[in-house]
């Protein structure tokens, strides 16, 4: 029983270390494969400005909120990747990084809701 418990603890810790980080923020600029964004920016506040390189296999997708899990999930892929017109300064995004937190592996772009007149 102890061995089983020890194995469960080790597997849980290993999986936790492999998963990268997720940051919400707004894009400041995209220059080639380098993305500058404000990390953790909330309405009316300034977040920390960060520049990170995108991995060669970066996925650029529409972000969609799942009300059942209360998490943001990846939607359909955007053509052109980082060159897509939705990936521009001011776009609200969720950035997913690799396990080392050094490269961007996925960019989830959110559409801004249009204001009712």
C-alpha positions, 0 to 999 in steps of 0.5 A: 500500500505504501508503494502505491501511495508513493507512486501516486504522489510521484505521478501527480508531481510529475504531471504538475511539472510538465504543464506550462503556465497560462497568462491572461493579458493584452498584446502590445506587439508581434514582431516575427516570432516575438510576442510582447504582451501585458501579463495579468492586466485587469481593467483599469490597471497596468500589468507586467509587460513581457516579451516571449518567443513563440515556439515553431509549432505555436497554435493560434486559436479562438478562445472560448469560455466553457461555462461547465468547467469555468475554463477557457478552452481552445476553439478553431484555429486562426489562419496565418498564425501570428500573422492573423489580423486578430493577433494585433495590438490591444487584442485580449489573449490567453498565452500558454507557455511550455513547461520551462515558461520560456516559449509560447506554445498557444495563443487563444484570442478573444473577440471583444463584445460589440457595445450595444448602441 
